[in-house]
Amino acid sequence: MNTQWTYLGNEVPLFKVLQDLGYSQNKIKLFFGRNDLNNIVKKKTCLTLPIDFFNYGLISPCYRGSDIEILYQDQNFLVLDKPYNVHGHPLLYSEENTCLNFIRSSSDSEFLKIIQVDKNKAERGMLYRLDQETSGVLVFCKDQEMHTHLRSEFQTVVKEKIYGALVHGHCVCDTISSWIYFTGVDNKKAHSVITASQIPQDKKGQKGQIEIVHSTYLEKDNLSFILIKLKEGLRHQIRIQLSMVGHPILGDSLYGAAKASRLFLHAHRYRLETNGISKKFISNTYPLFEKYFMGVKNISYDD
């Protein structure tokens, strides 16, 4: 998708034209190669430029993704049940398969408050990220002041983060603590080690901990349904730490699991507490796993 307009100024390189229009050097270089930028633009030339360039930082009002359920909404929060394979936010205007596109497509003024929060950041009012492959509870904040407070105090404000997963092998309840660091092109893949001394000197590591609070084993398929309390919320934390102990999540081929119809990881429950008020947001994990575990709806865990 592109946009067209007619240039009426003096003959100058395209780079100069774009600078005169107020675009920064860094932004220009994101979208154009050196040869294109050195091309001379003549008067009355019809220029065709990417709409992602003109609308950089904006969110398209079109949503073309799976249906999204609204789990909760009040004057401060909007909580969505994020589907599998849907991003939380777009990186380009042409993207139309994200939760923020869903929000932007609404005519509800309460929804649209989220778009105004942290306008210069891609995540806007999102309180935390979920991987594209992970489904479940995703919380947005409608108020800038509250969003700033919750983000700065996130580790103390969030009292509980419960995830459901289907993993390979007979997984038992346990606490897993390790150091996590990223490697590869653009740090796309995580590695986990027991002590910080095992992290290569050229890498930065962070300590993470998860607690498996429930496990049901299905011997026939050699799979376990587990509930996990997440502590820090580091990128890929649950995925890499479960893989480290020999129980990769079904569908997580990045970390050694068999391929499946999806990554079987779901953000089931988040509980926030701020200004003395507790908010609990729940997405029903279990339909995702009923195929493997009959009667799984009866599974519970301590508050």
Kinemage of the C-alpha trace (Angstrom):
@kinemage 1
@onewidth
@group {chain A} dominant
@subgroup {mainchain}
@vectorlist {calphas} color= white
{ca met a 1} P 0.000 0.000 0.000
{ca asn a 2} L 1.446 3.367 -1.073
{ca thr a 3} L 0.440 7.006 -1.214
{ca gln a 4} L 1.014 9.498 -4.041
{ca trp a 5} L 1.535 13.254 -4.119
{ca thr a 6} L 2.991 15.836 -6.468
{ca tyr a 7} L 6.207 17.647 -5.540
{ca leu a 8} L 6.195 21.374 -6.413
{ca gly a 9} L 9.533 22.513 -4.929
{ca asn a 10} L 13.013 22.990 -6.383
{ca glu a 11} L 15.123 20.161 -7.793
{ca val a 12} L 16.815 18.482 -4.833
{ca pro a 13} L 17.619 14.907 -3.720
{ca leu a 14} L 14.755 12.890 -2.259
{ca phe a 15} L 16.536 12.927 1.107
{ca lys a 16} L 16.283 16.734 1.178
{ca val a 17} L 12.607 16.653 0.182
{ca leu a 18} L 11.766 14.334 3.057
{ca gln a 19} L 13.807 16.343 5.543
{ca asp a 20} L 12.020 19.541 4.479
{ca leu a 21} L 8.730 17.775 5.190
{ca gly a 22} L 9.883 17.321 8.797
{ca tyr a 23} L 10.921 13.673 8.805
{ca ser a 24} L 13.951 12.746 10.882
{ca gln a 25} L 17.106 11.267 9.395
{ca asn a 26} L 16.672 8.030 11.346
{ca lys a 27} L 13.104 7.548 10.172
{ca ile a 28} L 14.017 8.247 6.544
{ca lys a 29} L 16.786 5.638 6.632
{ca leu a 30} L 14.382 3.038 7.985
{ca phe a 31} L 12.371 3.067 4.767
{ca phe a 32} L 14.711 4.172 1.962
{ca gly a 33} L 18.058 2.987 0.605
{ca arg a 34} L 20.989 5.327 -0.114
{ca asn a 35} L 20.513 5.196 -3.893
{ca asp a 36} L 16.839 6.172 -3.620
{ca leu a 37} L 17.632 9.054 -1.290
{ca asn a 38} L 20.235 10.452 -3.701
{ca asn a 39} L 17.791 10.539 -6.618
{ca ile a 40} L 16.973 14.070 -7.796
{ca val a 41} L 13.310 15.004 -7.518
{ca lys a 42} L 12.177 17.421 -10.219
{ca lys a 43} L 9.383 19.928 -9.943
{ca lys a 44} L 5.891 18.505 -10.586
{ca thr a 45} L 7.164 14.963 -10.150
{ca cys a 46} L 4.535 12.520 -8.872
{ca leu a 47} L 6.095 10.720 -5.933
{ca thr a 48} L 4.905 7.319 -4.736
{ca leu a 49} L 5.944 6.640 -1.152
{ca pro a 50} L 5.074 3.842 1.316
{ca ile a 51} L 2.040 4.520 3.465
{ca asp a 52} L 3.988 2.931 6.354
{ca phe a 53} L 6.410 5.848 6.050
{ca phe a 54} L 3.752 8.551 6.060
{ca asn a 55} L 1.781 6.936 8.873
{ca tyr a 56} L 4.731 5.739 10.927
{ca gly a 57} L 3.697 5.452 14.577
{ca leu a 58} L -0.032 5.420 13.759
{ca ile a 59} L -2.388 2.436 14.078
{ca ser a 60} L -4.651 1.351 11.246
{ca pro a 61} L -8.380 1.319 12.102
{ca cys a 62} L -8.722 -1.958 10.158
{ca tyr a 63} L -8.633 -5.245 12.058
{ca arg a 64} L -8.341 -8.476 10.100
{ca gly a 65} L -7.721 -11.125 12.724
{ca ser a 66} L -9.472 -13.706 14.872
{ca asp a 67} L -12.410 -12.692 17.040
{ca ile a 68} L -11.265 -11.161 20.321
{ca glu a 69} L -13.270 -11.511 23.519
{ca ile a 70} L -13.421 -8.630 25.990
{ca leu a 71} L -12.907 -10.154 29.433
{ca tyr a 72} L -13.312 -6.960 31.472
{ca gln a 73} L -13.692 -3.226 31.095
{ca asp a 74} L -14.063 -0.261 33.458
{ca gln a 75} L -12.954 3.380 33.467
{ca asn a 76} L -9.303 2.358 33.905
{ca phe a 77} L -8.811 -1.025 32.246
{ca leu a 78} L -9.620 -2.982 29.134
{ca val a 79} L -8.762 -6.680 29.354
{ca leu a 80} L -8.737 -8.833 26.218
{ca asp a 81} L -8.535 -12.571 25.697
{ca lys a 82} L -5.728 -12.464 23.128
{ca pro a 83} L -6.025 -15.209 20.508
{ca tyr a 84} L -3.145 -17.398 19.425
{ca asn a 85} L -1.097 -15.996 16.516
{ca val a 86} L -2.226 -12.389 17.070
{ca his a 87} L 0.332 -9.735 18.013
{ca gly a 88} L -0.363 -7.304 20.834
{ca his a 89} L 0.654 -4.255 18.793
{ca pro a 90} L 1.736 -3.396 15.238
{ca leu a 91} L 5.177 -2.197 14.191
{ca leu a 92} L 3.894 -0.748 10.900
{ca tyr a 93} L 0.687 0.994 9.850
{ca ser a 94} L -0.016 -1.700 7.234
{ca glu a 95} L -0.294 -4.386 9.925
{ca glu a 96} L -3.925 -5.199 10.647
{ca asn a 97} L -3.726 -8.327 12.804
{ca thr a 98} L -3.017 -7.006 16.309
{ca cys a 99} L -4.929 -6.264 19.494
{ca leu a 100} L -4.316 -2.541 19.065
{ca asn a 101} L -5.856 -2.709 15.581
{ca phe a 102} L -8.893 -4.338 17.192
{ca ile a 103} L -9.070 -1.496 19.716
{ca arg a 104} L -8.489 1.204 17.069
{ca ser a 105} L -11.244 -0.242 14.859
{ca ser a 106} L -13.848 0.375 17.558
{ca ser a 107} L -16.169 3.374 17.625
{ca asp a 108} L -16.251 3.152 21.437
{ca ser a 109} L -14.609 6.286 22.858
{ca glu a 110} L -13.632 4.323 25.977
{ca phe a 111} L -11.610 1.927 23.833
{ca leu a 112} L -9.911 4.739 21.988
{ca lys a 113} L -8.524 6.244 25.203
{ca ile a 114} L -5.936 3.450 25.073
{ca ile a 115} L -4.558 4.758 21.757
{ca gln a 116} L -3.706 8.068 23.474
{ca val a 117} L -1.634 6.450 26.250
{ca asp a 118} L 2.142 6.604 25.595
{ca lys a 119} L 1.458 7.801 22.045
{ca asn a 120} L 5.118 7.649 21.072
{ca lys a 121} L 5.464 3.969 21.986
{ca ala a 122} L 4.273 1.012 19.943
{ca glu a 123} L 2.630 -0.713 22.939
{ca arg a 124} L 0.482 2.324 23.912
{ca gly a 125} L -1.508 1.381 27.035
{ca met a 126} L -0.418 -2.259 27.167
{ca leu a 127} L 0.821 -3.246 30.630
{ca tyr a 128} L 2.933 -6.215 29.494
{ca arg a 129} L 3.592 -8.250 26.358
{ca leu a 130} L 2.538 -11.730 25.338
{ca asp a 131} L 4.348 -13.613 22.577
{ca gln a 132} L 2.421 -13.812 19.324
{ca glu a 133} L 2.103 -17.572 19.892
{ca thr a 134} L 0.768 -17.197 23.462
{ca ser a 135} L -2.933 -16.637 24.069
{ca gly a 136} L -4.839 -15.332 27.068
{ca val a 137} L -5.213 -12.378 29.423
{ca leu a 138} L -3.789 -9.110 28.084
{ca val a 139} L -4.369 -5.933 30.107
{ca phe a 140} L -4.514 -2.383 28.705
{ca cys a 141} L -4.715 0.823 30.733
{ca lys a 142} L -6.846 3.778 29.604
{ca asp a 143} L -5.239 6.437 31.793
{ca gln a 144} L -1.730 7.815 31.233
{ca glu a 145} L -0.989 8.521 34.894
{ca met a 146} L -2.149 5.096 36.021
{ca his a 147} L -0.272 3.378 33.197
{ca thr a 148} L 2.956 5.136 34.177
{ca his a 149} L 2.461 4.125 37.817
{ca leu a 150} L 1.607 0.501 37.057
{ca arg a 151} L 4.524 0.076 34.675
{ca ser a 152} L 7.020 1.575 37.121
{ca glu a 153} L 5.739 -0.589 39.998
{ca phe a 154} L 4.795 -3.638 37.924
{ca gln a 155} L 6.582 -6.268 40.025
{ca thr a 156} L 4.817 -5.155 43.209
{ca val a 157} L 1.423 -4.250 41.694
{ca val a 158} L 0.948 -7.605 39.941
{ca lys a 159} L 0.229 -10.093 42.707
{ca glu a 160} L -0.332 -13.163 40.584
{ca lys a 161} L 0.402 -14.405 37.059
{ca ile a 162} L -0.910 -17.890 36.314
{ca tyr a 163} L -0.258 -19.636 32.985
{ca gly a 164} L -1.480 -22.971 31.675
{ca ala a 165} L 0.694 -25.146 29.448
{ca leu a 166} L 0.761 -28.557 27.860
{ca val a 167} L 4.288 -29.981 28.064
{ca his a 168} L 6.150 -33.099 27.022
{ca gly a 169} L 6.849 -35.754 29.613
{ca his a 170} L 5.770 -36.400 33.182
{ca cys a 171} L 6.202 -32.969 34.744
{ca val a 172} L 5.881 -32.664 38.529
{ca cys a 173} L 5.201 -29.639 40.726
{ca asp a 174} L 8.445 -27.814 41.378
{ca thr a 175} L 10.148 -24.418 41.471
{ca ile a 176} L 12.565 -23.694 38.620
{ca ser a 177} L 15.173 -20.953 39.064
{ca ser a 178} L 17.839 -20.138 36.490
{ca trp a 179} L 19.644 -17.364 34.650
{ca ile a 180} L 18.365 -16.500 31.176
{ca tyr a 181} L 20.317 -14.867 28.374
{ca phe a 182} L 19.652 -14.379 24.647
{ca thr a 183} L 21.749 -15.363 21.659
{ca gly a 184} L 21.584 -15.542 17.887
{ca val a 185} L 20.531 -12.983 15.285
{ca asp a 186} L 18.639 -10.118 16.988
{ca asn a 187} L 18.745 -12.122 20.254
{ca lys a 188} L 15.744 -14.164 19.113
{ca lys a 189} L 16.497 -17.316 21.103
{ca ala a 190} L 17.035 -17.670 24.845
{ca his a 191} L 19.400 -19.941 26.744
{ca ser a 192} L 19.162 -20.822 30.411
{ca val a 193} L 21.833 -21.793 32.932
{ca ile a 194} L 21.814 -22.535 36.646
{ca thr a 195} L 24.350 -19.927 37.777
{ca ala a 196} L 25.390 -16.535 36.443
{ca ser a 197} L 28.983 -17.761 36.185
{ca gln a 198} L 27.889 -20.050 33.327
{ca ile a 199} L 26.755 -17.126 31.166
{ca pro a 200} L 29.296 -16.240 28.427
{ca gln a 201} L 31.141 -13.011 29.239
{ca asp a 202} L 29.787 -11.273 26.143
{ca lys a 203} L 26.165 -11.917 27.153
{ca lys a 204} L 23.866 -10.285 29.694
{ca gly a 205} L 21.714 -12.554 31.837
{ca gln a 206} L 18.690 -12.096 34.096
{ca lys a 207} L 17.537 -14.357 36.908
{ca gly a 208} L 14.083 -15.880 36.532
{ca gln a 209} L 11.833 -18.174 38.534
{ca ile a 210} L 8.650 -20.094 37.789
{ca glu a 211} L 6.655 -22.368 40.080
{ca ile a 212} L 4.653 -25.322 38.775
{ca val a 213} L 1.630 -25.379 41.099
{ca his a 214} L -0.391 -28.142 39.450
{ca ser a 215} L 0.375 -31.046 37.122
{ca thr a 216} L -1.816 -33.733 35.577
{ca tyr a 217} L -0.050 -36.446 33.568
{ca leu a 218} L -1.575 -38.169 30.541
{ca glu a 219} L 0.464 -41.342 30.185
{ca lys a 220} L -0.984 -42.346 26.813
{ca asp a 221} L 0.371 -39.222 25.077
{ca asn a 222} L 3.282 -38.642 27.491
{ca leu a 223} L 2.066 -35.081 28.089
{ca ser a 224} L 1.405 -33.071 31.252
{ca phe a 225} L -1.060 -30.260 31.764
{ca ile a 226} L 0.490 -27.785 34.191
{ca leu a 227} L -0.363 -24.512 35.891
{ca ile a 228} L 2.550 -22.128 36.373
{ca lys a 229} L 3.047 -19.154 38.660
{ca leu a 230} L 5.283 -16.717 36.828
{ca lys a 231} L 7.467 -14.429 38.886
{ca glu a 232} L 9.417 -11.962 36.731
{ca gly a 233} L 7.885 -12.170 33.248
{ca leu a 234} L 11.121 -12.177 31.219
{ca arg a 235} L 10.877 -12.730 27.470
{ca his a 236} L 10.403 -16.455 26.686
{ca gln a 237} L 10.884 -17.199 30.389
{ca ile a 238} L 8.326 -19.987 30.794
{ca arg a 239} L 9.265 -21.540 27.461
{ca ile a 240} L 13.011 -21.684 28.074
{ca gln a 241} L 12.846 -22.739 31.728
{ca leu a 242} L 10.478 -25.625 31.022
{ca ser a 243} L 12.662 -26.713 28.122
{ca met a 244} L 15.736 -26.541 30.352
{ca val a 245} L 14.296 -29.188 32.706
{ca gly a 246} L 13.245 -31.475 29.847
{ca his a 247} L 9.582 -30.469 29.514
{ca pro a 248} L 9.284 -28.187 26.467
{ca ile a 249} L 5.813 -26.848 25.674
{ca leu a 250} L 3.936 -28.756 22.977
{ca gly a 251} L 4.274 -26.859 19.704
{ca asp a 252} L 7.359 -24.895 20.789
{ca ser a 253} L 9.773 -26.076 18.106
{ca leu a 254} L 12.108 -23.155 18.905
{ca tyr a 255} L 12.917 -24.839 22.213
{ca gly a 256} L 12.961 -28.470 21.205
{ca ala a 257} L 9.304 -29.550 21.300
{ca ala a 258} L 7.349 -31.424 18.661
{ca lys a 259} L 5.413 -29.341 16.152
{ca ala a 260} L 1.700 -28.975 16.834
{ca ser a 261} L -1.284 -26.922 15.738
{ca arg a 262} L -0.107 -24.098 18.015
{ca leu a 263} L 2.069 -23.288 21.009
{ca phe a 264} L 0.138 -24.683 23.991
{ca leu a 265} L 0.784 -21.805 26.399
{ca his a 266} L -1.998 -19.610 27.754
{ca ala a 267} L -2.043 -16.625 30.141
{ca his a 268} L -4.853 -17.808 32.385
{ca arg a 269} L -5.050 -15.356 35.274
{ca tyr a 270} L -3.600 -11.977 36.303
{ca arg a 271} L -4.304 -10.265 39.603
{ca leu a 272} L -3.387 -6.615 40.180
{ca glu a 273} L -3.563 -4.617 43.389
{ca thr a 274} L -3.308 -0.836 43.371
{ca asn a 275} L -4.554 1.846 45.761
{ca gly a 276} L -5.943 -0.886 47.999
{ca ile a 277} L -8.151 -2.301 45.226
{ca ser a 278} L -7.628 -5.805 43.854
{ca lys a 279} L -8.529 -6.702 40.264
{ca lys a 280} L -8.611 -10.307 39.041
{ca phe a 281} L -8.744 -11.062 35.307
{ca ile a 282} L -9.339 -14.648 34.162
{ca ser a 283} L -9.318 -16.325 30.753
{ca asn a 284} L -10.616 -19.879 30.781
{ca thr a 285} L -7.542 -21.930 29.967
{ca tyr a 286} L -9.261 -25.242 29.771
{ca pro a 287} L -10.981 -25.462 26.352
{ca leu a 288} L -7.467 -25.318 24.922
{ca phe a 289} L -6.589 -28.562 26.723
{ca glu a 290} L -9.870 -30.513 26.944
{ca lys a 291} L -8.790 -32.484 23.887
{ca tyr a 292} L -6.082 -34.029 26.072
{ca phe a 293} L -7.577 -34.007 29.564
{ca met a 294} L -11.145 -34.989 30.316
{ca gly a 295} L -12.529 -33.269 33.396
{ca val a 296} L -9.789 -30.654 33.393
{ca lys a 297} L -12.326 -27.975 34.376
{ca asn a 298} L -12.222 -29.349 37.908
{ca ile a 299} L -8.566 -28.405 38.283
{ca ser a 300} L -8.063 -25.666 40.871
{ca tyr a 301} L -5.203 -24.011 42.685
{ca asp a 302} L -4.773 -21.974 45.842
{ca asp a 303} L -5.462 -18.212 45.746
